[in-house]
Amino acid sequence: MNKKDLTSLFEKLYFHELNIRESTFTRVQINFAIFFTGYSIIFYMWRVLDFNSSVVAIASFLTLSIISILISLKGLYYLVRAFWGTEYRAVPNSDEINSYYSQMMKYISEVKDYNKNYPENSQEVPKINEIMSDFYHSKLTECSTNNSLANETRFMYLHNSIRWLLFSAVPFIIASIIFVINDLDTSSPRKEILIKDTSVSSELNKTNAIFQKFQLSSDEMSKKQLVEVVNQQYQINQLYLNSIEATSEQSIRLYQLTLKLNEILERTLKKIETKSNNQQGQQSLGGSIESK
């Protein structure tokens, strides 16, 4: 194998290492996607975790998922090293080659001038083709060797990241099995869904507003009536607090009771206001008579 064939071989190796670099970059992206998909699954399970379930199951799930994340961080570190920090070298571009060619032509011209002025101590005039061939050969050798070592380093980091990914998959799979078997998902169709009944709460707020008007009254009869109504209100409030776990039929019954109570309170309040107005009118009328 002559030097020309060797240069051709190094040229093929150089482009081969560049192709490997691109394929390695694609594999690194795929591994990144796998890592962050796993993190997304874990964070989703944490978000929908039902803390009213078994304490042992919750503790086991959280412990295993945290261990999985901690182990995967080692693999993520190697993956970042495989993606970042590796230096590749490229053969000189056209400007660099042209600049080197000009320097060599100047050097050859200087050698010829020297031989002309000092023929007794003449030097061999180098050939520009051999110089450029040697230059290209040396750069190919340097770049292909460097890129081959860089790809080996990236492969090592990529291999280590996959290994730690597999290690972290063991506690991740066990945690997922615990999550599914113990039905730790709050959005599971097998669990009751809490529904906020705003219609009932609005009626209760209305009732409380009427009670505040009652408390501003100084009439003895209204206070007696207030005691009875407060007892009814207490019962309805207790039913409302328990309605968080009530069925739809019980919620309807609660809503009807609040409506009925509000009607009673409104009628009673109107009677009290009418009575109070009559008393004030009689007092004002009596005062005017006395003044006459």
Beta strands, then each sheet from edge to edge (+ up, - down):
end
